[in-house]
Amino acid sequence: MYLTLSQSVIDLYKKEMELTLGESVRLFVRVGGVGSGGFSVGIMRDNPTDKAYIIDAESITFFVEEDDFWYLDGMTIDYNSDLDRVEFLQPRFVDAFYPEEQ
């Protein structure tokens, strides 16, 4: 499992979620999403299990549980400030909304 979070998306999540040192944030697969009709990435405060993939960023724990590895493994999540949106790059899938291995 490997996931990349850009500094800009970490800063965005910290600001928008008003995260403080020591908090944990789960990234997970959602069915649906605005306009997608397929899959998207959800985010919420939670605590990781022993099998979670963990990224420690500025004393905040971002993590993915084992059931969601299939979608998030290899993904890069970035915040594009020019467009004011979070962007998800998953090179394993032709279309991240409707994942089908290349």
Backbone bond lengths (Angstrom), bond angles and torsions (degrees), N, CA, C in turn:
res aa  C-N    CA-C-N  psi(-1)  N-CA   C-N-CA  omega(-1)  CA-C   N-CA-C  phi
1 M - - - 1.456 - - 1.516 108.14 -
2 Y 1.318 116.68 131.45 1.461 122.22 176.21 1.523 108.85 -146.00
3 L 1.315 116.21 130.73 1.462 122.99 -179.17 1.519 107.96 -137.56
4 T 1.334 116.63 137.28 1.459 121.30 177.66 1.520 109.69 -113.67
5 L 1.321 115.70 127.10 1.461 122.35 173.43 1.523 106.68 -114.08
6 S 1.327 116.98 122.77 1.466 119.84 178.73 1.530 109.80 -71.41
7 Q 1.313 115.53 159.04 1.461 119.91 177.28 1.528 110.80 -60.44
8 S 1.336 115.86 -36.18 1.472 118.50 -178.64 1.527 112.12 -66.76
9 V 1.324 118.52 -36.08 1.475 119.46 178.44 1.527 110.46 -75.33
10 I 1.319 117.61 -34.04 1.470 120.20 175.02 1.522 109.41 -61.52
11 D 1.326 116.16 -46.54 1.472 120.34 178.79 1.530 111.53 -61.55
12 L 1.334 117.13 -40.41 1.462 121.29 178.74 1.532 110.80 -62.55
13 Y 1.337 116.91 -50.05 1.466 120.00 -179.55 1.530 111.02 -61.47
14 K 1.334 117.04 -41.00 1.469 119.84 178.44 1.525 110.59 -59.75
15 K 1.313 116.64 -44.23 1.461 120.93 -178.05 1.534 111.60 -70.63
16 E 1.334 116.80 -52.81 1.468 121.15 -174.37 1.528 112.96 -67.15
17 M 1.342 116.43 -34.28 1.467 120.15 -178.95 1.532 111.82 -94.75
18 E 1.334 115.92 -0.67 1.459 121.65 -177.56 1.529 110.91 50.65
19 L 1.343 115.06 50.71 1.458 121.36 -177.82 1.522 110.91 -75.77
20 T 1.318 115.20 143.91 1.454 121.37 176.82 1.525 109.83 -119.09
21 L 1.302 116.78 164.19 1.457 122.04 -178.81 1.519 111.05 -53.28
22 G 1.329 115.82 136.27 1.450 121.50 177.09 1.523 115.50 89.67
23 E 1.341 117.77 -6.96 1.464 119.28 179.20 1.529 110.83 -77.71
24 S 1.321 115.79 159.48 1.458 122.91 178.71 1.522 109.88 -121.40
25 V 1.340 115.04 140.43 1.457 121.86 -177.42 1.527 108.63 -130.14
26 R 1.312 115.30 127.21 1.467 121.19 -179.92 1.520 110.44 -96.99
27 L 1.327 115.62 134.13 1.465 123.44 170.72 1.520 106.35 -104.67
28 F 1.323 117.48 130.47 1.461 119.74 -174.42 1.528 110.79 -144.97
29 V 1.320 115.30 163.89 1.461 121.91 178.83 1.519 109.25 -81.87
30 R 1.323 115.18 130.16 1.472 122.03 174.91 1.517 108.18 -114.42
31 V 1.302 115.93 145.18 1.455 120.00 171.15 1.512 106.16 -91.76
32 G 1.317 115.52 124.36 1.454 120.48 -177.56 1.508 111.10 92.98
33 G 1.263 115.02 -175.92 1.447 122.44 -176.18 1.513 106.78 154.07
34 V 1.277 116.22 167.47 1.459 120.38 -176.66 1.519 110.26 -58.61
35 G 1.312 116.38 112.28 1.454 122.11 175.32 1.510 116.73 72.09
36 S 1.341 118.26 -2.64 1.465 117.80 -173.92 1.516 112.65 -88.07
37 G 1.324 117.63 -43.83 1.447 120.17 -175.36 1.510 112.56 71.48
38 G 1.321 117.33 -1.46 1.463 122.31 -179.21 1.514 110.65 -120.06
39 F 1.326 116.00 -124.26 1.457 121.87 -177.71 1.523 111.11 -108.71
40 S 1.319 115.17 154.30 1.457 121.14 173.77 1.528 107.87 -150.48
41 V 1.327 116.66 176.54 1.459 121.79 -179.50 1.525 108.60 -103.42
42 G 1.312 115.37 125.48 1.457 121.21 174.30 1.514 109.70 -97.37
43 I 1.311 116.53 160.67 1.463 121.95 179.27 1.521 108.14 -142.69
44 M 1.354 115.77 135.92 1.459 119.88 179.33 1.519 109.82 -158.56
45 R 1.317 115.98 157.37 1.461 120.27 172.93 1.525 108.24 -69.89
46 D 1.326 115.98 135.94 1.458 121.62 -179.99 1.523 106.91 -169.37
47 N 1.315 117.01 175.95 1.466 122.21 176.37 1.519 109.66 -117.29
48 P 1.338 117.52 137.26 1.465 120.56 -177.30 1.525 112.93 -74.35
49 T 1.328 115.05 152.81 1.462 121.71 171.09 1.531 107.81 -89.32
50 D 1.318 115.98 178.89 1.465 121.14 -179.61 1.523 112.82 -65.72
51 K 1.326 117.73 -24.66 1.468 121.34 -176.64 1.527 113.35 -94.65
52 A 1.303 117.87 3.67 1.462 121.40 -176.78 1.525 111.38 -72.59
53 Y 1.333 115.16 147.61 1.465 122.26 170.19 1.522 105.57 -86.14
54 I 1.333 116.62 127.64 1.467 121.12 -171.96 1.526 111.64 -119.79
55 I 1.318 115.11 136.78 1.458 122.88 170.25 1.523 106.28 -119.78
56 D 1.331 116.06 120.02 1.464 119.92 176.44 1.520 107.49 -95.63
57 A 1.312 117.12 117.52 1.460 122.30 -177.74 1.516 109.16 -128.05
58 E 1.316 115.57 105.78 1.464 120.82 176.52 1.529 111.71 57.12
59 S 1.328 115.83 44.89 1.470 123.69 178.36 1.521 113.76 65.99
60 I 1.324 116.05 21.60 1.468 122.18 171.10 1.526 106.32 -119.71
61 T 1.315 116.74 132.95 1.456 121.77 -178.88 1.524 110.08 -94.94
62 F 1.325 116.42 117.23 1.455 122.13 170.84 1.521 105.38 -102.12
63 F 1.336 117.54 136.98 1.457 117.95 -176.72 1.524 112.13 -148.13
64 V 1.343 113.35 161.14 1.466 123.01 176.98 1.517 106.75 -129.76
65 E 1.319 116.55 131.27 1.463 120.95 176.67 1.533 110.01 -81.89
66 E 1.314 115.14 156.64 1.462 122.94 -174.35 1.534 113.40 -53.42
67 D 1.318 118.54 -37.04 1.467 121.86 -179.19 1.530 112.83 -64.58
68 D 1.318 117.51 -18.58 1.460 121.90 -177.71 1.520 113.75 -105.50
69 F 1.340 117.34 1.88 1.469 120.63 179.60 1.530 111.33 -57.48
70 W 1.324 117.54 -39.42 1.465 122.21 -173.78 1.527 112.08 -54.50
71 Y 1.308 117.63 -32.99 1.462 121.85 -176.41 1.521 112.68 -95.52
72 L 1.323 116.47 -40.89 1.460 120.89 -173.11 1.528 114.06 -88.38
73 D 1.338 118.38 -17.03 1.459 120.88 -179.29 1.532 110.75 -61.60
74 G 1.326 116.16 121.88 1.456 121.87 -179.74 1.515 114.59 90.64
75 M 1.322 117.70 -4.20 1.463 121.91 -176.73 1.529 111.84 -77.75
76 T 1.321 115.38 147.97 1.462 123.11 170.20 1.522 107.20 -116.29
77 I 1.325 116.30 129.22 1.465 121.70 178.09 1.521 107.88 -114.77
78 D 1.330 115.41 127.43 1.457 121.40 -175.32 1.524 108.77 -137.01
79 Y 1.322 116.20 158.20 1.457 121.22 173.96 1.514 108.33 -112.11
80 N 1.322 116.31 122.99 1.458 122.45 178.34 1.526 107.25 -97.37
81 S 1.331 115.72 103.49 1.465 119.92 -176.09 1.525 112.06 -70.59
82 D 1.337 117.68 -27.68 1.466 119.66 178.01 1.528 111.43 -64.86
83 L 1.328 116.33 -37.76 1.462 121.33 179.87 1.535 111.97 -98.35
84 D 1.325 116.56 -6.62 1.461 123.06 -177.99 1.527 111.84 53.26
85 R 1.358 114.20 54.28 1.466 118.34 177.64 1.527 110.79 -151.58
86 V 1.309 114.48 152.36 1.456 121.78 174.43 1.521 107.21 -83.66
87 E 1.330 115.76 135.13 1.465 120.68 -178.46 1.524 109.70 -118.18
88 F 1.323 115.20 140.60 1.459 122.80 -176.96 1.522 108.47 -119.65
89 L 1.320 116.60 117.58 1.461 121.60 177.96 1.522 107.81 -110.68
90 Q 1.329 115.52 117.19 1.454 121.52 178.44 1.528 107.73 -126.10
91 P 1.344 117.09 93.34 1.462 120.20 -174.96 1.532 115.23 -66.09
92 R 1.337 118.00 -14.54 1.468 120.05 178.24 1.516 112.74 -74.55
93 F 1.336 117.16 -20.11 1.456 121.37 -176.81 1.522 110.17 -115.03
94 V 1.321 116.34 142.20 1.457 121.33 174.22 1.525 108.95 -64.84
95 D 1.328 116.06 -40.97 1.463 122.97 -177.65 1.531 107.86 -137.99
96 A 1.331 117.85 113.16 1.465 121.43 -176.27 1.535 112.80 -66.23
97 F 1.352 117.30 -21.54 1.460 119.59 177.62 1.529 110.87 -73.70
98 Y 1.318 115.66 -33.81 1.472 122.43 179.49 1.515 107.85 -126.57
99 P 1.341 117.92 75.60 1.461 122.14 -171.91 1.523 114.28 -63.09
100 E 1.300 113.74 125.89 1.456 122.47 174.78 1.515 104.99 -144.37
101 E 1.327 117.11 119.56 1.456 121.37 -176.82 1.524 111.24 -53.44
102 Q 1.344 115.78 141.00 1.475 120.68 177.79 1.507 110.07 -77.00
